[in-house]
Amino acid sequence: MDQHSANPNTSRLPAHVAIIMDGNRRWAKKRGLPSVAGHKAGVASVHAVVRAASRAGLKVLTIYAFSTENWRRSKLEVSALMLLLKKTITSYCDELDGENVKLMLSGRIDELPRPAREALRSAEARLQGNTGMILNIALNYGGRQEILDAANKAISAGLKSVDEKTFSSLLYTPSLPDPDLLIRTSGEMRISNFLLWQTAYSEFYVTDTLWPDFRGEEFLSAIRDYQERERRRGT
């Protein structure tokens, strides 16, 4: 079996992989389709990557689904995204349950439209007892906003100073390890306000593949690439 098709080394898997799922709108534009068509096509990639990650044995997969900046898009696109989100999480719950995946939500979830918010919370509750991989979906999420929310929690708690461990405990998902690997599709070389605190020492993997074309094999290829690196963590 050649290196490209070989499975990742299960003894050296990253504990936490985060993904900036970029390129849905460009994928649609290239085909003369509306933006929402790209978002719908991207759902298939989510299914494929979650399945690959879970079966490879990852502990945590975080996907950047909707940023705080995405509210600036047209009302039509945002409405379509919220409806797609509701339909996807409702229909996807059975498959996630079958994979023993636990769902976690990061971001200002309470600010989402009620139908989407209730569907997400319902799925989160249903999958709460699962013991496999944690799928952490970042929704209405912004890295700066997360840091500000944590700082305001510290102020509200009357803390006069905090160390890194304490500050980390005030973030949206204090129970998760920091990402070992951050994947970005579509070739863009920026972090886009994503996990600013948590990715301080993450390895980056950027691919030109647009998100709707990104599948499990390329995800596993990114992990193999990560496994060939020597992580220095600033030393």
C-alpha positions, 0 to 999 in steps of 0.5 A, a space after each residue: 500500500 502506498 503512502 497516499 492510500 495508507 491509513 493514518 498511524 492510530 498511535 499518533 492521531 491528533 486528539 483534536 482537529 478543527 476545520 475552517 470549511 471555506 469555499 461553498 460560495 465559490 463552488 456555487 459561483 463556478 457552476 452558475 448556482 446561487 450561494 445556498 447551492 454551495 452550502 447544501 453541497 457542503 453538507 455532504 462533505 460534513 457527513 463524509 469528514 465526520 464519518 472519517 474522523 470518527 472511524 479513525 478514532 479522533 477524540 474531537 472534531 470542531 467545524 466552523 459552521 457560521 461566524 459572527 461576521 456571516 450575519 453581514 451577508 444578505 438576509 436571503 442567504 442568512 435565512 437560507 443558511 439557518 433553514 439549512 442548519 435546522 434541516 441538516 441537524 434534524 436529519 443528521 441526528 440519527 447518523 451521528 447517534 449511530 456513530 456514537 458521536 457526542 454533539 457540542 455547540 460553541 458560540 453565542 447559540 442563544 442569538 440564533 433564530 429560534 427554530 435553528 436554536 431549538 433543533 440544535 439544542 434538541 440534538 445536543 441533548 439527544 446525543 449527550 450520552 454518547 461516548 465516541 468522538 465529540 463533534 463541536 460545531 462553532 455557530 455564531 462564533 467569533 474568536 474575539 467574541 469568545 475572548 471578550 465573553 471570557 473576560 466579562 465572565 472573569 469580571 462578573 466573577 470578581 476575579 482581579 487576575 487570571 492565569 492561562 488555565 483559569 482563562 481557558 476554563 472561561 472559554 466556550 468549551 473548557 473541557 476540550 483540548 486545544 486543536 493539534 491541527 487546523 485545516 482550512 479549505 479553499 486555499 485562503 491563508 488566514 485564520 478568520 477569527 477562529 479559535 484565536 486562543 486555542 490555536 496558539 500552537 496548532 499545526 496548519 494544513 491548507 488545501 486549495 480544494 473547495 469545501 464541497 469537494 473535500 472528502 474523507 480521503 483528503 481529511 485523512 491525508 491531512 492527518 498523515 501530513 500532520 503525523 510527519 511533522 515535528 511539533 515544537 510548540 515554540 521551542 
